[in-house]
């Protein structure tokens, strides 16, 4: 019996991956970097993203990372209200009504998770949130999901993880949970073969319980 549903945030509850990819490229191009195509780093974590963008110069990589986070990103905020998956609030509310616990386990910073929770209006039906930055390792390490399960008081076999990226799917599988992959928006090609099933809509979760 499924007692808890653990949601990834970016690409699942809010369609932000394409926005992040384009915002990073716009920033890097201002700094003199050029890309033949926009690198798709969907589902990755901050250290891996910046190592991919600036592979050979650690000092420059860190300087750009800090400027991007502290200056550029606040000046170009994520339009969460526009990108929010419209099924997020009603699905979580229905799960809450059924007595199923809900959590968000995301590689995003805590402040971004909290902002999304407020905009989505789900604070009253959400039982737990955790950021990958609060863990000792990022996905595909399963720590983020195992800590969420412990906080919720549920076993891995009692959990359903909702992911979209290969790294997130791997983390969910390694935690021992059942994993459903939300099919990405058109144009994004992710390997979701490790998931137990691929779903088109968050409402499919209700049928999977």
N, C-alpha and C positions, 0 to 999 in steps of 0.2 A: 504493500500500500504506500502510495506517495504522500508524504507528510509535509514536504517543503519543496518549493521551486526556487532555484538560485539563478538569477539573471545576470548575464554580462550586460554592460551598459551601452557602449559605443557599437553601433551596427545592429543592436538588438532593440533597445528601448528608444534610442534616438539615432537617426541616420547621419552620423557625424563623420564617418571614416573618409568620405570623399572630401568633406570640408577641411579636415585636418591635412590631408595629402596636398590639397591645393594651397592652403595657408602656409604650410612649410616651404613649398616650392617658391611661392611669391616672396617670402622672406629671404630664402637663400639666393634667389636671383637678384634681389636688391644688394646682396653682399658679393655679387660677382660670379656666383655659381650658375651654370646653365645645364639644362636637362633636355634631352631629345624627347623624352616623354615623362609624364608625372610618375615618379616612383610610388607604387602602391605598397604602403607599409601597414595595411589594415591589420589590426589585432596585435601589433607589436607593442613593445614597451619603450619608455623614453630612452634608456641607455642604448638599447639595440637600434632604435631609430637614428640617433645621432651618430653612432658608430658607422651606420650604413651611409649617412649623408656626408660625413667627414671621416673617412677611414684611417687617414695617415697622420693627422696632426691633432694630437690630444689636447694641446693648449688651445688651439683655435676652436676645436669642437666644443670645449667647455665654455669658452667665451660666447660663442654663438648660441649655445643652448640656454645660457643664463639670460642673454639679451632677448631671445625669443620668448622665454617664459615670463620674464619680468616686465618687458616693454612691449614687444610686438603683439603677443597674444592678448593682453588687456586692451590694446588699441584696436584689435580685430577680434572681438569676442564671438563665441559660438552662438548663433541664433537658435537656442534650444527650443523656443516656442514654435519656430517654423519647422524645425527638423524632428520634433517629437513624434514618435510612433503613436498614432491616435488610438491604438488598441492598448497602450500601456496601462492607463488608469482603469478602464472597465475590466480588463482581464485580471489585474491584481485585486480589484474589488470583488470580483466573482470568486477568486481563489480564497480570499479572506472570508467570504460568506460561507464557503465550504469547509472552513477550518484548516486550510492549507497555509502554512507559513510562507512568507515571501522575503527574499533577500536580494541585494545587489552586491555582486563581487566583481569589481572593475579595476583595470590597471590605471584608470584615470586618478588624478589627485582628489583628495578628500573634498576640497572646496567645490570641485566640479560636480562630484556626485551629489553633494548637498544642494547645489544650485538646480540640478536636474530634478531632484526629489521635490523641491519647492514648486518649480514650474509645472511639473506633471500632476501635482496635487495628490501625492500618494503616501505622504508621511504617516497618515492614520492607518494605512493597510500594509505598511512595510515593517517587518520585524527586525531587520538587521541590515547594515551596510558595512562594507569593508573595501579599502583601497589596496591595490598591489603595493603601494609605497609604504604601507604599514606591515608588510610581510618581509621575510628575509630573502625571498626569491620571487621573480615574476613568473607568470604562465609561460611555458607549459608545466612548471612546477605546480603540483596540486595544493600547495599550502593554503592559498586563498580560499579554496573551496572547503578544505578540511577544517579550517578555522571557523568558517561560516556554519558548517554542520555542527561543530562543537558548541558554538554560541546558541544555536537553535535547539540543541538537544535532540538531534536526529542522527540516524545512521546513514552511511552512504547509499545503502540499498533503498532507503526511504526518500531519496532525493532525485529531483529532475533538474538537470542543468541546461540552461538555454544559452547557446553560444552561436557565433557565426564564423569565427576565424579558426584556422587550423591549430594555432597555439592554444586557444581557449578550449577547443574541442578536446585536444590532447590532455589538458589540465583536468577537465571534467572526467574523462575516461580514467585517468590515473588516480582520481579521488575515489573511484569505485561507484560513482553515480551513473544513472542513465542519462545520456546526452542527446538532446534534440538540437539540430542546427537550423537556424532561421536562414532561409535562402536570401542571399545578398540582393541588393537592388541591381537593376539591369546594368550590365557593363563590367561588373566586378566578378572575376573568376577566382574563387577560392576552392581549395581542396577540402571538401566536407565529408570525404569518404569514411573517416573514422567515427562519425556520429552514428548513433543508433537509427536515426531517421532525420530526414530533412523536411522542414515544414515551411509553408508559404506565409502563414499568418500566426500571430501570437494566440489567436483564438483557438488554433489547433491544439494548444496545450490542454485546454479543458477536455477535449475528446481523448487525450492521451492519458489522463489520470486513471 
